[in-house]
C-alpha cells in the first residue's frame, strides 16, 4: 500500500513556497510557486497535484535546494 505524505517546501534560491506530495519518500506531486493567498487558504492535500507533471521532475531533481517548512514556526501561524 502506498504511503502518501504532503508537505510544504521552500525553494531556498528563490524563497518561493511549494506544496509537495511524496509517495514513500519520492516526489510524486509539486504545485507552486504558491501565492500568499493560495498558501494560507488551502489544506496541502487540496492542491491539483496531477496537473503539474513538469514540476514533479524539477522538484525531484532540485530537492537539495528545498527546505521543509514547519508552517507553525517558519510561517508565523502559531
MARLOTI-964244 format. One line per field, with one value per residue: chain; z, y, x of N, C-alpha, C in turn. Coordinates in nm, 4 decimals, decimal comma. Each point is the difference from the previous one (the first is absolute). Example, Ala and Ser with C-alpha at 12.3 -4.5 7.8 and 13.67 -1.06 7.14 Angstrom:
BEGIN
chain: [A  A]
n_z: [0,7800  -0,0720]
n_y: [-0,5690  0,1050]
n_x: [1,3190  -0,0350]
ca_z: [0,0000  0,0060]
ca_y: [0,1190  0,1190]
ca_x: [-0,0890  0,0820]
c_z: [0,0000  0,0730]
c_y: [0,1200  0,1090]
c_x: [0,0900  -0,0770]
END
This chain:
BEGIN
chain: [A  A  A  A  A  A  A  A  A  A  A  A  A  A  A  A  A  A  A  A  A  A  A  A  A  A  A  A  A  A  A  A  A  A  A  A  A  A  A  A  A  A  A  A  A  A  A  A  A  A  A  A  A  A  A  A  A  A  A  A  A  A  A  A  A  A  A  A  A  A  A  A  A  A  A  A  A  A]
n_z: [0,0000  -0,0843  0,0417  -0,0089  -0,0275  0,0668  -0,0688  0,0720  -0,1139  0,0445  -0,1196  0,0577  -0,1221  -0,0095  0,1059  -0,1164  0,0298  0,0261  -0,0508  0,0788  -0,0913  0,1018  -0,0722  0,1233  0,0223  -0,1042  -0,0621  0,0245  0,0641  -0,0767  0,0828  -0,0880  0,0289  0,1305  -0,0337  0,0688  -0,0893  -0,1019  0,0459  0,0279  -0,1215  -0,0082  0,0130  0,0390  0,0472  0,0031  -0,0118  -0,1245  0,0761  -0,0510  0,0175  0,0768  -0,1030  -0,0723  0,0897  -0,0184  -0,1278  -0,0110  0,0785  -0,0664  -0,1145  0,0462  0,0465  -0,0262  -0,0955  0,0550  0,0799  0,0824  -0,0211  0,1173  -0,0465  0,1115  -0,0098  -0,1190  0,0072  0,1287  -0,0104  0,0877]
n_y: [-0,1187  0,0945  0,0622  0,0757  0,0978  0,1001  0,0863  0,1037  0,0405  0,0540  0,0597  -0,0379  -0,0352  -0,0347  -0,0815  -0,0560  -0,0078  -0,1295  -0,0532  -0,0989  -0,0961  -0,0851  -0,0961  -0,0466  0,1316  -0,0425  0,1072  0,0076  0,1140  0,1084  0,0926  0,0951  0,1122  -0,0062  0,0663  0,1115  0,0456  -0,0612  0,0427  0,1087  -0,0276  -0,0876  -0,1196  -0,0482  -0,0832  0,1260  0,0074  0,0507  -0,0961  -0,0570  0,1284  -0,0391  -0,0848  0,1097  0,0522  -0,1174  -0,0077  0,1267  -0,0160  -0,1132  0,0609  0,0966  -0,1178  -0,0022  0,0649  -0,0973  0,0705  -0,1016  0,0456  0,0497  -0,0170  -0,0647  -0,0516  -0,0572  -0,0169  0,0005  -0,1258  0,0009]
n_x: [0,0838  -0,0347  0,1084  -0,1096  0,0835  -0,0521  0,0764  0,0415  0,0552  0,1138  -0,0051  0,1116  0,0391  -0,1290  -0,0070  -0,0290  -0,1303  0,0093  -0,1103  0,0396  -0,0215  0,0182  0,0529  0,0014  -0,0037  -0,0701  0,0483  -0,1305  0,0167  -0,0127  -0,0455  0,0207  0,0593  -0,0211  -0,1083  0,0123  -0,0877  0,0624  0,1147  -0,0668  -0,0481  0,0977  -0,0567  0,1142  -0,0908  -0,0420  0,1295  -0,0044  0,0456  -0,1066  -0,0211  0,0984  -0,0037  0,0164  -0,0833  -0,0592  0,0320  -0,0372  -0,1060  -0,0204  0,0301  -0,0772  -0,0313  0,1264  -0,0664  -0,0727  -0,0791  -0,0198  -0,1232  0,0271  -0,1220  -0,0185  0,1207  0,0245  -0,1298  0,0240  -0,0332  0,0999]
ca_z: [0,0000  -0,0112  0,1136  -0,0492  0,0975  -0,0588  0,0711  -0,0623  -0,0120  -0,0483  -0,0926  0,0632  -0,0877  -0,0364  0,1128  -0,0349  0,0709  -0,0838  0,0629  -0,0537  0,0367  -0,0057  0,0120  0,0550  -0,0059  -0,1357  -0,0405  -0,0992  -0,0302  0,0406  -0,0476  0,0434  0,1321  0,0587  0,0471  0,1417  0,0100  -0,0183  0,1099  0,1246  -0,0167  -0,0325  0,0641  -0,0960  -0,0830  -0,0957  -0,1206  -0,1184  -0,0232  -0,1275  -0,1116  -0,0082  -0,0165  -0,0207  0,1299  0,0771  -0,0404  0,0454  0,1462  0,0346  -0,0393  0,0774  0,1384  0,0946  0,0051  0,0741  0,1436  0,0511  0,0846  0,1174  -0,0208  0,1224  0,0442  -0,1062  -0,0743  0,0898  0,0208  0,1412]
ca_y: [0,1187  0,1240  0,0908  0,1372  0,1028  0,1332  0,0959  0,1276  0,0208  0,1303  -0,0039  0,0960  0,1050  0,1003  0,0289  -0,0393  -0,1159  -0,1022  -0,1137  -0,1187  -0,1312  -0,1053  -0,1384  -0,0745  0,0829  0,0478  0,1099  -0,0409  0,1156  0,1271  0,1132  0,1275  0,0610  0,0353  0,1374  0,0036  -0,0344  -0,1447  -0,0685  0,0114  -0,0283  -0,1405  -0,1085  -0,0457  -0,1094  0,0522  0,0546  -0,0872  -0,0605  -0,0721  0,0950  0,0644  -0,1054  0,0564  0,0454  -0,1179  -0,0345  0,1086  -0,0049  -0,1194  0,0229  0,1127  -0,0201  0,0558  0,1451  0,0262  -0,0212  -0,0331  0,1054  -0,0264  0,1152  0,0719  0,0766  0,0731  0,0881  0,0898  -0,0431  -0,0318]
ca_x: [-0,0838  0,0765  -0,0032  0,0077  0,0331  -0,0133  0,0841  0,0327  0,1436  0,0473  0,1131  0,0897  0,0525  -0,1008  -0,0880  -0,1372  -0,0555  -0,0623  -0,0673  0,0649  -0,0531  0,1009  -0,0452  0,1128  0,1183  0,0253  -0,0873  -0,0999  -0,0825  0,0585  -0,0793  0,0533  0,0056  -0,1287  -0,0185  -0,0367  -0,1420  -0,0143  0,0678  -0,0758  -0,1422  -0,0261  0,0743  0,1003  -0,0525  -0,0981  0,0612  -0,0155  0,1307  0,0050  0,0069  0,1312  0,1004  0,1338  0,0493  0,0408  0,1371  0,0870  0,0132  0,0774  0,1394  0,0532  -0,0436  0,0976  -0,0171  -0,1229  -0,0044  -0,1323  -0,0559  -0,0830  -0,0889  -0,0242  0,1165  0,0671  -0,0888  -0,0712  -0,1394  -0,0252]
c_z: [0,0000  0,1249  -0,0535  0,1154  -0,0726  0,0847  -0,0744  0,0006  -0,0450  -0,0912  0,0444  -0,0963  -0,0308  0,1172  -0,0239  0,0768  -0,0981  0,0877  -0,0683  0,0519  -0,0196  0,0132  0,0392  -0,0188  -0,1367  -0,0355  -0,1105  -0,0345  0,0515  -0,0617  0,0544  -0,1131  0,0460  0,0395  0,1488  0,0184  -0,0149  0,1192  0,1271  -0,0122  -0,0278  0,0954  -0,1063  -0,0910  -0,1092  -0,1294  -0,1167  -0,0410  -0,1359  -0,1197  -0,0241  -0,0121  -0,0166  0,1320  0,0860  -0,0321  0,0496  0,1502  0,0438  -0,0296  0,0868  0,1496  0,1032  0,0147  0,0787  0,1489  0,0382  0,0906  0,1157  0,0051  0,1268  0,0396  -0,1117  -0,0688  0,0881  0,0271  0,1444  0,0761]
c_y: [0,1253  0,0859  0,1416  0,0955  0,1340  0,0992  0,1327  0,0128  0,1423  -0,0246  0,1091  0,1050  0,1118  0,0448  -0,0410  -0,1253  -0,0917  -0,1008  -0,1249  -0,1251  -0,1021  -0,1359  -0,0815  0,0758  0,0564  0,1098  -0,0486  0,1133  0,1255  0,1114  0,1278  0,0723  0,0457  0,1472  -0,0056  -0,0416  -0,1499  -0,0761  -0,0011  -0,0430  -0,1456  -0,0930  -0,0574  -0,1112  0,0482  0,0543  -0,0980  -0,0634  -0,0675  0,0931  0,0561  -0,1007  0,0558  0,0468  -0,1161  -0,0348  0,1052  -0,0079  -0,1207  0,0215  0,1070  -0,0120  0,0614  0,1521  0,0410  -0,0260  -0,0296  0,1125  -0,0594  0,1185  0,0791  0,0898  0,0885  0,1038  0,0867  -0,0389  -0,0292  0,1290]
c_x: [0,0884  -0,0184  0,0199  0,0259  -0,0070  0,0780  0,0017  0,1512  0,0276  0,1202  0,0967  0,0566  -0,1004  -0,0869  -0,1444  -0,0418  -0,0727  -0,0721  0,0553  -0,0691  0,1109  -0,0681  0,1223  0,1309  0,0335  -0,1000  -0,0935  -0,0963  0,0666  -0,0824  0,0619  0,0689  -0,1379  -0,0020  -0,0324  -0,1451  -0,0226  0,0556  -0,0845  -0,1457  -0,0336  0,0728  0,0926  -0,0528  -0,0949  0,0608  -0,0120  0,1334  0,0118  0,0205  0,1400  0,1139  0,1417  0,0607  0,0481  0,1451  0,0991  0,0234  0,0829  0,1486  0,0670  -0,0274  0,0952  -0,0129  -0,1242  0,0201  -0,1443  -0,0469  -0,0777  -0,0941  -0,0207  0,1161  0,0554  -0,0883  -0,0877  -0,1455  -0,0321  -0,0239]
END
